[in-house]
Amino acid sequence: MAPWRNAKRRIRAGDIAPPEANDGESASAGIIAEYNVLRGEIGRYQDHQTQIINFAFVLGAAIIAFTRGLYGKSLKNDEALSILLYVPAMYALLSCLFADRAVRIVRLADYIDNHLRRKFSLLLGTGIWQWEVYKRLRPRPQKYAFALDKSRWLVFFIPAIGSVGLYFWSGGGLETWRSWSGLAISVVSLLVCLGAMLAAEETRGAAMRNDPDLDAYDPFSTHWNPPRP
């Protein structure tokens, strides 16, 4: 067994020395440092979202170039045209990656608002970082906010639906197993895009919750209160 596991098991409540009376400044510096790290993490995920959207545009341009190539070679009704039916699967993957980053951003915002902000406010004796509170008190019209938020997902829906429409508009049919399987994959992919869009809800921000104090569950905290056996 690794030594660090044994060391972790030997930790007991009260093993860590309580902070000195003048450690308030150190605690504030530690909280601010953690906040900056979390904000940097949020910015990194937002950059990922931008890259995913850019890749979606590049993929759309590649679809247009591919279709023009088919027309240039008079390959309409060829099996190569059925590739268009598999394009929605790539956009489904991109939408899931985009939703994953959105969920991660909301989770980080939730931690900052419901845990880190609470600890810092108690330390300072006043409220701080109240942006999420402001959003809850001054919400935008919900239907407009929801529509604007979901408009970003048109980057995935329009090319996915357009590729299927382009397949049939170009003369593609459902005579082969490849075309039928491609159509089934297109339908499933569009449903995946829809599910990812609904799962990534960012308009409301982080919800206020009365979560338990994390220090009670952290063996490295002076307020650790392990459950009795």
Helices and strands as residue ranges (DSSP letters): H 3-9, H 24-72, G 79-86, H 87-111, I 112-116, H 117-124, H 131-137, H 142-150, G 151-153, H 154-169, H 177-199, G 214-217
